[in-house]
Amino acid sequence: MPTAIWNGTVIAEASDAEVEIVENNVYFPPQSVKRELLRDSTHTTMCPWKGVASYYDVEVDGQRNRNAAWYYPTPKDAAKAITGRIAFWHGVEVCR
């Protein structure tokens, strides 16, 4: 069962069938993520084939991990399967 953990806290957890794996990143469905641990970020990046990614900071026990989660609200057609799904990095441990 894929799980995302940071600062000793589970941030997201879903079954293998619920996640999408793209470029070795696990994209969790939004309902599997503890949204109360995410804070909006103004940071964005551009992927040539997926489109514009938006970011969240992850906050656990008063510690903030800036831009540690990202998602594609309106990806290009080639990446439609990850629309709105959330992936993690910057020290967030994702176990598969």
VMD Tcl script that builds the backbone (N, CA, C; Angstrom):
set m [mol new atoms 288]
animate dup $m
set s [atomselect $m all]
$s set {name element resname resid chain x y z} {
  {N N MET 1 A 0.848 -1.176 0.000}
  {CA C MET 1 A 0.000 0.000 0.000}
  {C C MET 1 A 0.896 1.243 0.000}
  {N N PRO 2 A 0.867 2.036 -1.058}
  {CA C PRO 2 A 1.680 3.243 -1.098}
  {C C PRO 2 A 1.309 4.205 0.043}
  {N N THR 3 A 2.370 4.734 0.668}
  {CA C THR 3 A 2.215 5.631 1.810}
  {C C THR 3 A 3.232 6.761 1.694}
  {N N ALA 4 A 2.814 7.990 2.033}
  {CA C ALA 4 A 3.712 9.143 2.084}
  {C C ALA 4 A 3.826 9.578 3.542}
  {N N ILE 5 A 5.076 9.698 4.028}
  {CA C ILE 5 A 5.339 10.026 5.432}
  {C C ILE 5 A 6.344 11.169 5.506}
  {N N TRP 6 A 6.058 12.129 6.365}
  {CA C TRP 6 A 7.034 13.183 6.655}
  {C C TRP 6 A 6.938 13.549 8.125}
  {N N ASN 7 A 8.096 13.739 8.724}
  {CA C ASN 7 A 8.176 14.141 10.126}
  {C C ASN 7 A 7.420 13.151 11.020}
  {N N GLY 8 A 7.491 11.861 10.630}
  {CA C GLY 8 A 6.867 10.801 11.422}
  {C C GLY 8 A 5.364 10.684 11.296}
  {N N THR 9 A 4.772 11.421 10.358}
  {CA C THR 9 A 3.321 11.437 10.201}
  {C C THR 9 A 2.929 10.957 8.804}
  {N N VAL 10 A 1.933 10.092 8.741}
  {CA C VAL 10 A 1.401 9.647 7.454}
  {C C VAL 10 A 0.601 10.797 6.842}
  {N N ILE 11 A 0.991 11.187 5.635}
  {CA C ILE 11 A 0.335 12.276 4.918}
  {C C ILE 11 A -0.684 11.727 3.924}
  {N N ALA 12 A -0.344 10.594 3.323}
  {CA C ALA 12 A -1.227 9.988 2.327}
  {C C ALA 12 A -1.046 8.480 2.356}
  {N N GLU 13 A -2.140 7.786 2.045}
  {CA C GLU 13 A -2.094 6.329 1.990}
  {C C GLU 13 A -3.215 5.856 1.072}
  {N N ALA 14 A -2.881 4.957 0.146}
  {CA C ALA 14 A -3.869 4.457 -0.811}
  {C C ALA 14 A -3.470 3.064 -1.258}
  {N N SER 15 A -4.397 2.347 -1.822}
  {CA C SER 15 A -4.092 1.021 -2.351}
  {C C SER 15 A -3.323 1.160 -3.666}
  {N N ASP 16 A -2.676 0.092 -4.069}
  {CA C ASP 16 A -1.946 0.098 -5.332}
  {C C ASP 16 A -2.863 0.468 -6.498}
  {N N ALA 17 A -4.090 -0.011 -6.458}
  {CA C ALA 17 A -5.036 0.240 -7.553}
  {C C ALA 17 A -5.485 1.706 -7.609}
  {N N GLU 18 A -5.356 2.429 -6.524}
  {CA C GLU 18 A -5.838 3.816 -6.473}
  {C C GLU 18 A -4.812 4.843 -6.941}
  {N N VAL 19 A -3.528 4.500 -6.928}
  {CA C VAL 19 A -2.487 5.463 -7.285}
  {C C VAL 19 A -2.112 5.346 -8.761}
  {N N GLU 20 A -1.525 6.402 -9.267}
  {CA C GLU 20 A -0.945 6.410 -10.610}
  {C C GLU 20 A 0.559 6.618 -10.441}
  {N N ILE 21 A 1.351 5.853 -11.166}
  {CA C ILE 21 A 2.809 6.008 -11.140}
  {C C ILE 21 A 3.226 6.631 -12.465}
  {N N VAL 22 A 3.859 7.795 -12.387}
  {CA C VAL 22 A 4.346 8.484 -13.572}
  {C C VAL 22 A 5.759 8.946 -13.291}
  {N N GLU 23 A 6.683 8.555 -14.163}
  {CA C GLU 23 A 8.094 8.916 -14.007}
  {C C GLU 23 A 8.599 8.567 -12.618}
  {N N ASN 24 A 8.192 7.408 -12.128}
  {CA C ASN 24 A 8.590 6.869 -10.821}
  {C C ASN 24 A 8.071 7.685 -9.640}
  {N N ASN 25 A 7.121 8.578 -9.866}
  {CA C ASN 25 A 6.466 9.318 -8.788}
  {C C ASN 25 A 5.081 8.727 -8.554}
  {N N VAL 26 A 4.715 8.601 -7.283}
  {CA C VAL 26 A 3.412 8.078 -6.913}
  {C C VAL 26 A 2.444 9.250 -6.789}
  {N N TYR 27 A 1.380 9.228 -7.575}
  {CA C TYR 27 A 0.342 10.254 -7.529}
  {C C TYR 27 A -0.860 9.689 -6.786}
  {N N PHE 28 A -1.118 10.244 -5.601}
  {CA C PHE 28 A -2.202 9.789 -4.744}
  {C C PHE 28 A -3.514 10.469 -5.124}
  {N N PRO 29 A -4.636 9.738 -5.040}
  {CA C PRO 29 A -5.913 10.417 -5.253}
  {C C PRO 29 A -6.159 11.400 -4.113}
  {N N PRO 30 A -6.797 12.531 -4.391}
  {CA C PRO 30 A -6.966 13.571 -3.368}
  {C C PRO 30 A -7.639 13.079 -2.090}
  {N N GLN 31 A -8.583 12.162 -2.204}
  {CA C GLN 31 A -9.295 11.684 -1.014}
  {C C GLN 31 A -8.419 10.843 -0.093}
  {N N SER 32 A -7.240 10.424 -0.556}
  {CA C SER 32 A -6.349 9.619 0.276}
  {C C SER 32 A -5.308 10.461 1.013}
  {N N VAL 33 A -5.331 11.767 0.781}
  {CA C VAL 33 A -4.349 12.685 1.362}
  {C C VAL 33 A -4.984 13.439 2.534}
  {N N LYS 34 A -4.239 13.571 3.622}
  {CA C LYS 34 A -4.708 14.347 4.777}
  {C C LYS 34 A -4.559 15.833 4.457}
  {N N ARG 35 A -5.618 16.387 3.906}
  {CA C ARG 35 A -5.590 17.768 3.418}
  {C C ARG 35 A -5.282 18.779 4.514}
  {N N GLU 36 A -5.583 18.446 5.756}
  {CA C GLU 36 A -5.311 19.369 6.856}
  {C C GLU 36 A -3.806 19.584 7.064}
  {N N LEU 37 A -2.986 18.749 6.429}
  {CA C LEU 37 A -1.528 18.885 6.543}
  {C C LEU 37 A -0.928 19.653 5.374}
  {N N LEU 38 A -1.756 20.061 4.419}
  {CA C LEU 38 A -1.277 20.789 3.246}
  {C C LEU 38 A -1.631 22.264 3.344}
  {N N ARG 39 A -0.713 23.101 2.887}
  {CA C ARG 39 A -0.916 24.543 2.836}
  {C C ARG 39 A -0.669 24.990 1.396}
  {N N ASP 40 A -1.526 25.839 0.877}
  {CA C ASP 40 A -1.353 26.334 -0.493}
  {C C ASP 40 A -0.012 27.038 -0.650}
  {N N SER 41 A 0.582 26.849 -1.805}
  {CA C SER 41 A 1.827 27.519 -2.173}
  {C C SER 41 A 1.580 28.265 -3.481}
  {N N THR 42 A 2.309 29.324 -3.700}
  {CA C THR 42 A 2.188 30.055 -4.966}
  {C C THR 42 A 3.162 29.517 -6.014}
  {N N HIS 43 A 3.986 28.553 -5.630}
  {CA C HIS 43 A 5.005 27.996 -6.519}
  {C C HIS 43 A 4.365 27.171 -7.640}
  {N N THR 44 A 4.884 27.303 -8.853}
  {CA C THR 44 A 4.477 26.476 -9.986}
  {C C THR 44 A 5.709 26.093 -10.787}
  {N N THR 45 A 5.588 25.008 -11.534}
  {CA C THR 45 A 6.630 24.612 -12.484}
  {C C THR 45 A 5.945 24.151 -13.757}
  {N N MET 46 A 6.712 24.021 -14.825}
  {CA C MET 46 A 6.171 23.610 -16.116}
  {C C MET 46 A 6.871 22.355 -16.598}
  {N N CYS 47 A 6.102 21.352 -16.932}
  {CA C CYS 47 A 6.616 20.132 -17.550}
  {C C CYS 47 A 6.176 20.157 -19.010}
  {N N PRO 48 A 7.078 19.893 -19.935}
  {CA C PRO 48 A 6.710 19.977 -21.354}
  {C C PRO 48 A 5.562 19.043 -21.764}
  {N N TRP 49 A 5.450 17.889 -21.142}
  {CA C TRP 49 A 4.390 16.969 -21.575}
  {C C TRP 49 A 3.220 16.854 -20.598}
  {N N LYS 50 A 3.408 17.299 -19.335}
  {CA C LYS 50 A 2.310 17.234 -18.358}
  {C C LYS 50 A 1.610 18.574 -18.185}
  {N N GLY 51 A 2.330 19.659 -18.334}
  {CA C GLY 51 A 1.736 20.985 -18.169}
  {C C GLY 51 A 2.233 21.694 -16.922}
  {N N VAL 52 A 1.409 22.573 -16.362}
  {CA C VAL 52 A 1.791 23.396 -15.212}
  {C C VAL 52 A 1.424 22.670 -13.919}
  {N N ALA 53 A 2.426 22.521 -13.048}
  {CA C ALA 53 A 2.209 21.907 -11.731}
  {C C ALA 53 A 2.058 23.004 -10.690}
  {N N SER 54 A 1.111 22.799 -9.792}
  {CA C SER 54 A 0.933 23.661 -8.627}
  {C C SER 54 A 1.442 22.916 -7.406}
  {N N TYR 55 A 1.756 23.650 -6.339}
  {CA C TYR 55 A 2.397 23.038 -5.175}
  {C C TYR 55 A 1.660 23.324 -3.872}
  {N N TYR 56 A 1.945 22.462 -2.906}
  {CA C TYR 56 A 1.526 22.647 -1.526}
  {C C TYR 56 A 2.756 22.566 -0.636}
  {N N ASP 57 A 2.746 23.297 0.467}
  {CA C ASP 57 A 3.678 23.052 1.559}
  {C C ASP 57 A 3.050 21.961 2.413}
  {N N VAL 58 A 3.891 21.144 3.035}
  {CA C VAL 58 A 3.408 20.144 3.988}
  {C C VAL 58 A 3.766 20.652 5.378}
  {N N GLU 59 A 2.798 20.659 6.290}
  {CA C GLU 59 A 3.044 21.145 7.648}
  {C C GLU 59 A 2.620 20.085 8.665}
  {N N VAL 60 A 3.608 19.682 9.488}
  {CA C VAL 60 A 3.379 18.672 10.526}
  {C C VAL 60 A 4.015 19.161 11.820}
  {N N ASP 61 A 3.248 19.170 12.878}
  {CA C ASP 61 A 3.744 19.557 14.204}
  {C C ASP 61 A 4.497 20.882 14.186}
  {N N GLY 62 A 3.960 21.854 13.454}
  {CA C GLY 62 A 4.546 23.185 13.412}
  {C C GLY 62 A 5.752 23.322 12.492}
  {N N GLN 63 A 6.171 22.240 11.849}
  {CA C GLN 63 A 7.292 22.302 10.908}
  {C C GLN 63 A 6.744 22.296 9.489}
  {N N ARG 64 A 7.292 23.168 8.658}
  {CA C ARG 64 A 6.802 23.303 7.286}
  {C C ARG 64 A 7.867 22.847 6.291}
  {N N ASN 65 A 7.444 22.011 5.368}
  {CA C ASN 65 A 8.279 21.530 4.270}
  {C C ASN 65 A 7.737 22.198 3.002}
  {N N ARG 66 A 8.423 23.242 2.578}
  {CA C ARG 66 A 7.925 24.074 1.483}
  {C C ARG 66 A 7.938 23.333 0.140}
  {N N ASN 67 A 6.833 23.465 -0.565}
  {CA C ASN 67 A 6.681 22.914 -1.917}
  {C C ASN 67 A 6.979 21.413 -1.981}
  {N N ALA 68 A 6.604 20.694 -0.950}
  {CA C ALA 68 A 6.902 19.267 -0.861}
  {C C ALA 68 A 5.856 18.387 -1.533}
  {N N ALA 69 A 4.778 18.979 -1.995}
  {CA C ALA 69 A 3.739 18.233 -2.701}
  {C C ALA 69 A 3.349 19.007 -3.954}
  {N N TRP 70 A 3.050 18.267 -5.019}
  {CA C TRP 70 A 2.614 18.944 -6.240}
  {C C TRP 70 A 1.482 18.182 -6.903}
  {N N TYR 71 A 0.782 18.904 -7.762}
  {CA C TYR 71 A -0.339 18.320 -8.491}
  {C C TYR 71 A -0.543 19.101 -9.781}
  {N N TYR 72 A -1.251 18.482 -10.696}
  {CA C TYR 72 A -1.578 19.107 -11.978}
  {C C TYR 72 A -3.087 19.319 -12.034}
  {N N PRO 73 A -3.563 20.541 -11.800}
  {CA C PRO 73 A -5.007 20.777 -11.816}
  {C C PRO 73 A -5.627 20.584 -13.196}
  {N N THR 74 A -4.896 20.965 -14.247}
  {CA C THR 74 A -5.371 20.808 -15.621}
  {C C THR 74 A -4.208 20.377 -16.519}
  {N N PRO 75 A -3.811 19.111 -16.411}
  {CA C PRO 75 A -2.665 18.658 -17.203}
  {C C PRO 75 A -2.999 18.563 -18.691}
  {N N LYS 76 A -1.955 18.453 -19.476}
  {CA C LYS 76 A -2.124 18.225 -20.908}
  {C C LYS 76 A -2.745 16.843 -21.115}
  {N N ASP 77 A -3.268 16.612 -22.305}
  {CA C ASP 77 A -3.971 15.355 -22.607}
  {C C ASP 77 A -3.148 14.110 -22.285}
  {N N ALA 78 A -1.854 14.147 -22.518}
  {CA C ALA 78 A -1.002 12.976 -22.280}
  {C C ALA 78 A -0.940 12.582 -20.806}
  {N N ALA 79 A -1.296 13.502 -19.918}
  {CA C ALA 79 A -1.197 13.239 -18.477}
  {C C ALA 79 A -2.559 13.315 -17.779}
  {N N LYS 80 A -3.638 13.155 -18.488}
  {CA C LYS 80 A -4.989 13.267 -17.906}
  {C C LYS 80 A -5.188 12.355 -16.703}
  {N N ALA 81 A -4.506 11.213 -16.660}
  {CA C ALA 81 A -4.688 10.245 -15.567}
  {C C ALA 81 A -4.271 10.795 -14.207}
  {N N ILE 82 A -3.466 11.863 -14.188}
  {CA C ILE 82 A -3.015 12.406 -12.898}
  {C C ILE 82 A -3.721 13.711 -12.523}
  {N N THR 83 A -4.764 14.053 -13.220}
  {CA C THR 83 A -5.505 15.281 -12.922}
  {C C THR 83 A -5.886 15.336 -11.441}
  {N N GLY 84 A -5.405 16.363 -10.751}
  {CA C GLY 84 A -5.751 16.580 -9.347}
  {C C GLY 84 A -5.082 15.651 -8.353}
  {N N ARG 85 A -4.342 14.667 -8.832}
  {CA C ARG 85 A -3.641 13.742 -7.917}
  {C C ARG 85 A -2.414 14.425 -7.331}
  {N N ILE 86 A -1.983 13.980 -6.167}
  {CA C ILE 86 A -0.930 14.666 -5.426}
  {C C ILE 86 A 0.280 13.755 -5.257}
  {N N ALA 87 A 1.453 14.283 -5.586}
  {CA C ALA 87 A 2.721 13.566 -5.432}
  {C C ALA 87 A 3.603 14.333 -4.446}
  {N N PHE 88 A 4.636 13.671 -3.948}
  {CA C PHE 88 A 5.474 14.248 -2.890}
  {C C PHE 88 A 6.957 14.096 -3.193}
  {N N TRP 89 A 7.738 14.995 -2.603}
  {CA C TRP 89 A 9.208 14.945 -2.653}
  {C C TRP 89 A 9.751 15.805 -1.531}
  {N N HIS 90 A 11.007 16.302 -1.658}
  {CA C HIS 90 A 11.647 17.173 -0.645}
  {C C HIS 90 A 11.661 16.512 0.737}
  {N N GLY 91 A 12.084 15.263 0.780}
  {CA C GLY 91 A 12.210 14.603 2.078}
  {C C GLY 91 A 11.000 13.831 2.524}
  {N N VAL 92 A 9.881 13.935 1.800}
  {CA C VAL 92 A 8.725 13.113 2.116}
  {C C VAL 92 A 9.038 11.700 1.626}
  {N N GLU 93 A 8.974 10.742 2.525}
  {CA C GLU 93 A 9.256 9.357 2.166}
  {C C GLU 93 A 8.006 8.722 1.586}
  {N N VAL 94 A 8.125 8.232 0.371}
  {CA C VAL 94 A 7.009 7.540 -0.279}
  {C C VAL 94 A 7.381 6.074 -0.415}
  {N N CYS 95 A 6.679 5.232 0.295}
  {CA C CYS 95 A 6.907 3.786 0.283}
  {C C CYS 95 A 5.874 3.151 -0.623}
  {N N ARG 96 A 6.317 2.154 -1.401}
  {CA C ARG 96 A 5.364 1.450 -2.279}
  {C C ARG 96 A 5.233 0.018 -1.876}
}
mol reanalyze $m
mol bondsrecalc $m
mol representation Tube
mol addrep $m
